Amino acid sequence: MWYVYALQSIKDKHLYIGISENTNERLKQHNSGMTRSIKHRRPFVIIYQEKCKSRIDARKREKYLKSGIGREFLKKYMPP
């Protein structure tokens, strides 16, 4: 099973959207600094995750969530 997920940086409120088979393990990797591109934005919390049937479906949903309308959709899951 694949998941699309959205993380929010506690430090600067930045959103990160990705896919994974194990979102909890992926969150640990992000928070330990293993993802170089967002290492400086740590720590992160999961604000949204969604099950997908396949990796291809997860990629399509990820692409949507990274679009303007997708980011608007995610705003309702962001803490104030």
C-alpha positions in Angstrom: 0.0 0.0 0.0 1.3 3.5 -0.9 0.5 6.7 0.8 0.7 10.4 -0.2 1.5 12.6 2.8 1.9 16.2 3.7 4.3 17.4 6.4 4.5 20.8 7.9 7.6 22.3 9.4 7.1 23.4 13.0 10.0 25.8 12.5 8.7 27.9 9.5 5.2 26.3 8.6 6.6 25.1 5.2 4.7 22.3 3.5 6.4 19.2 2.1 4.4 16.7 0.1 5.6 13.2 -0.8 4.8 9.5 -1.2 5.9 6.5 0.8 5.0 3.0 1.7 5.6 3.8 5.4 4.8 7.4 6.4 5.9 7.0 10.0 9.4 5.7 9.0 9.6 8.5 6.3 8.8 11.1 9.0 11.6 9.8 11.1 14.0 10.1 8.1 12.9 13.7 7.5 13.2 14.6 11.1 16.7 13.0 11.4 18.0 15.1 8.6 18.3 12.4 5.9 16.4 14.5 3.4 19.0 17.1 2.5 16.7 19.5 0.7 14.5 20.2 3.7 17.0 19.4 6.5 17.1 23.0 7.6 13.3 23.1 8.1 13.2 20.4 10.8 11.2 19.3 12.8 8.1 18.2 10.8 4.7 16.8 11.7 2.3 14.9 9.5 -0.8 17.0 8.8 -2.3 14.8 6.1 -2.0 11.3 4.7 -4.1 9.3 2.2 -4.0 5.7 1.1 -3.5 5.0 -2.6 -4.0 1.7 -4.5 -0.6 1.9 -6.3 2.6 3.9 -6.6 1.3 5.4 -9.8 -2.0 6.6 -8.1 0.1 8.0 -5.2 2.2 10.0 -7.7 -0.9 11.4 -9.4 -2.3 12.5 -6.1 1.0 14.0 -5.0 1.1 16.0 -8.2 -2.4 17.3 -7.5 -1.5 18.2 -3.9 1.5 20.1 -5.1 -0.7 22.2 -7.4 -2.2 25.5 -6.3 -5.7 24.0 -5.8 -4.1 21.0 -3.9 -2.3 23.3 -1.5 -5.5 25.2 -0.9 -7.1 21.8 -0.1 -4.3 21.1 2.4 -4.7 24.5 4.2 -7.8 23.1 6.1 -5.5 20.5 7.7 -2.9 23.0 8.8 -2.9 24.0 12.5 -3.5 27.7 13.2 
